[in-house]
Amino acid sequence: MYAAFRSIGAYVPTKILSNADLERMVDTSDEWIFKRTGIKERHIAAENETTSDMGVEAAKIAIERAGIDKNQIDMVICATISPDYFCMPSTATIIADKLGLQKVMAYDISAACTGFVYALSVAKAFIESGMKKNVLIIGSEKLSAITDYTDRGTCILFGDGAGAAIISATSAQSEAIIDVHTGSDGAYADLLMTPNGGSGSAHDEPNREEAGCFMKMKGNETFKVAVRTLTSDVVAILEENNIASSAIKHFIPHQANYRIIKAVGDALNLEEEQVVLTVEKYGNTSGASIPMAINDIYESGRLQEGDLMLLDAFGGGLTWGSALVPFAGKGK
């Protein structure tokens, strides 16, 4: 039995936060932001809109496109660093309940921007072991809830949104997810983190609880490690599976920064039309980034049945992952 990437769906909030808006909030400029990151705007969830709400909307689309009854889903995994609640209950259980899924196995994965690739790896393993048949994987983030809008180094980067996919059992090897690589190195944990609020902090400083939820990043150091790690990982997965970069129809990297994406694409000698870019209009949506990008090319008609996708992500932890995935759904 193999695992197939059967469908994709996404949800994007209606509110847009542009670079011009940010110019009025912090000491920055549209020119500086775009030159450094490639971002023009990002979408922001409504105040009463939760991570689970967005995940549900993306999931509904993915379920419909997969052509299955929702009750055939036997596992729900949500990749997020901005859950509805701290620690528990998991956002996945809330999503399952809102979808009307009863007694289904559901839990969250915390792997930051690599979360969707981690979820894909877990879904593949459960299906190939015979334990599950249809796994709903979701990347959903309300990063605006954990962004400090007085910190110009981070507030320019992050946006909100959700993406979801159905991973299903198949006997057709041509549909099978080929390979998934995942890894981590906690020695670099301080490069990108939410430093306070957990058991590792003493809650002994004024406003510690409030400050603890905000992301902190050492931008230059993170950039260097990201380029090096992402490049080596995608080279390794291609070599191990004897696949040339020219065979990749869609290279879909985590949409963190245009300069990182370009550096990795150049290292692989990829043509411009092979590289999927959505960072300009969505910014960095962490665990939702890759499925939102897949959904973009699906809805534009670029993603067709049998197309080979190369996914590549890097996030806080530090974590990283890559995957070789044929699209096993019908094109739009």
N, C-alpha and C positions, 0 to 999 in steps of 0.2 A: 504494500500500500504506500502511496506517495501523497505528498501535500501539494495542493494547487492553489495559486493566488487567483481566486475566482471573481472578485469584484472590488470596486473602490467607490467611496463616497466622501464628501466633505461638506463642512459648514463654515461660513465666514460671517462674522458679525457685520452689521450694516454701518456702524460708526467708523469713520476713517480719521486717523491722526496723522497729519501730513508733516513733512519737515518744516513747512512754514508755521504750523501750529507749535512745533517744538521750539522754534526761534523765539516765540513769545514766552516760553516757559523756562528755558535755560540759555546759557551763553553758548550758542552754536549757530550754524547756518546750514541752509539747504545744500549749498555747494560743498561744504566740509563733510557733511554726513554722506552725501552721495559719492563723493570721491573716495572716502575711506571705507564705505560699506556696500555701496550699490543700492541702498534703500531710499525710496522716495516717500513711501507711506506704509502704514500698518493699520490693521483693523483692531478695534477695541470693543470688548463685550459690554453690554449694558450693565448698569449697576446691579440689577437683580438677576442677571444671567450667569449661571454657574458653569463650571467645567463639565459637569455631568449633563447639563442642558445642551451644550454644544455637541458633546459626544453622542447623545441620543439622536440629534438631527443628522449627523454624519452617518451613524449606524443605520438609521431607517433607509437611507439612500443605498448604502452598500447591500443591505438585506434584499431590497427590491431588485437591484441589478443582478444579484446572485441567483435570483429565481427560486429561492427556497422559502419555506414557511419559517417564521421566526422561531417556532417551537422545535425546529431541527437543530438549533444552536445548542451545543452542550458545553460551551466554555466561553467566558468573556474576560478579556485582558485589557486593561486600560493603562497606557503609558502616560504618566503625567508627573510634573513637579509642582503643580498648582492644584492639588486635590480640593474637593469641596470641604473636607474636614482634615484637620491635622491628625495623622496616624490612623484614625478609624471613625466611622466605617470607610471602607475603600470606595473610591469613586466608581469602580467597576460594579460593585454591588448595587449602587444607586442607579447606574445606567441600566443594569439588568432589570431592576424593579420598574423603572419608568418605561421600559420596553415591554413589560408584561411577561418577562421570562421567569418562571418559577423553579426554584430549587436547582438552578444552574450554578456550576462552579465559576466563581468570579473573584478576581483580585487585581491589584495594581502592581505595576513595575515602576521603580524609581531608578532610571538610568539616564535622566536628563535628555539631551538631544538625541541620544542613541536609543531611546526607549522603544520606538516603533520597530527597529531592527531586532532588539532583544525580544520583543513580543512575538515577532515573526519567527524567531529561532525556537521559542517555546512552543508555539502553535505547531510548527513543523515536527518537533519531537513528539508531542502528544499524539498527533495524527499518525505518524509513522510507527509509533508503538502500538497502535490499535486502540488506544484509550479514548480518543475523541474523534468525531467525524466532521463537525463543522464548528470552527472557532472564529469568534468575532474579536478582532483586534482593533483597538482604538488608540489614537494619539490625540489627546485633547488638552488644551492649555488656556488658562486665563492668566497669562503672565503679567497683565496690567495690575493684578492684585498683589504681586510680589515685586513690583518694579518701583524703585525710588525715583520719582520724577524731579528730584533736585540733583541727581547724579547724572551728569551729561555723558559719562562714559558708558552707562548701561541703558538709560531711558530711550536713547535713539534707536536701539537695536530691536526691542521686543514687541511682539503683537500677540493677538489672541486668535484662536480658531481650532478646528478639529478635523480629523480625517479618520476613516474607518475602512476596514477590509474584511472580507470573508475568506478564510483559508479552509479548504475542504479536502476531504479524502478523495483520491482518484486512483484508478488502476492504470491510467495512461501515463507512461514514463515521459512522454513528450510534454506533458503539462506540469511535470514535477518541478518544485523549487529545487534548483541545482545544488546550492551550497549557501551556508550562512556562516560568517566569521564574526565572533564577538570577543571583546577583551576589555581589560581595565587596568589601571595603575593608580592606586590610592596615594602614592607618593606625591602626586600633583594635585591633591584635593583642594589645596588653598588657592589654586588659580581661578576657580569658578565655583562659587558656593553660596549658600545662605548660612552665614556663620553662627548665628545665635538661635536660641529658642528650643533646641533639643537637649538631650541629656548631657551633651558635651559642654554646655554653658551653664553658668551658675545663677543666672537671672539676678545678678547683684548690682547691675548698673541702672541708672535712671533710663527709662524708656527702652530697656533691653528687649522687652516682649515685642514692642512695636517695631524696633529696628531689626529684630531677628528674622522677620519674614522677607526682607529685601535681598535680592541677589547682589553679590559683589564679584567683580571680575578684574583680574590682572590682564588687561587686553593684549599687550605686546607679547607677553610670555605665552598666553593661550594661543595666539595666532601662530607662533613659531612651532609649538608642539602639534597643533592641529594639522598644519600643512605636512609636516614630516610623518605623522602617524597615519593620516588618511591616505597619503600617497603610497606608503609602504604596504598598507593593508589591501588596497585595491589591486596593486601589482601582484601581491601574494595570492589573492583569490583567483585572479585570472590565470596565473601561472599554474597553480595547483589543479585547475580544471581544464587546462590546455585550451583556453579561449582567448582569441586575439581581441584587442580593444576595438578593432574594426567591426567585430561581430555584435557589438553592443548597439542596440537600437536607441536606447534611452539611458543616459547616465544621469541618475537622480540623486544628487548629493543633498545632505542637510543644508538648508538655506540659511546660513549664518552670516555670510560675508562674501561678496562677489570676488574679492581678491583671493580668498581661500579656494573658492570653487575654480577660479581660473588657473591657479597654480597647480591644482590636482589635475584638471583637464589637460593642461599643457604637458604635464609629466607623463600622461597616458597617450599623448598625441591624438587626442580626440578632436573631431571636427566640431565646429560651432553648432551644427544642427543636431548633434548627438547629446549635447548638454542641456538639461532642463533647468531653467532659471525662473524663479518666482519671487526671489528675495526683494526685488524692487517694489512690489505691490503688497507683500505680506510681512516683510521683515523676518525676524527670527521667531518662529513659533514652536521652538524646541521639539517635543515629541510629536507634535502635529505637522511638522514641517514637511517630511517626506510624503506622507499620504496626501496632504493637501497639494503637493506638486504633482503627484501621480494623477490625482483627480483633475488637475488643470489640463494635462495633456489628453486625458480621457475625454473630457467635455469639449475640447477643441477638435476632437477627431484624430489626433495624432497617435493615440495608443490603440493598437489593433491586436486581435487575438494572435498569440504566438510571438509577439514582440519580446525581445530579451531586454530586461531592465537590469542595470547595475546600481544598487542602492549603496550609499556610503554616508556614515554619520560619525560625529564626534561630539562628546558633551562632558558636562561636569561629572566628576568622579575620581579621575577622569575615566570615561568610557569611550569605546569606539566599536564600530561594527560595519560590515559590508555584506551584501547578499546578491546572488545571481538568480534572478526570478523571471521566468517566462510568464507573460500575462495570459491567464487561462480563461478569461472572460470574453464576451462578445464586444467588439468595438461599437462605438456609438454611431 
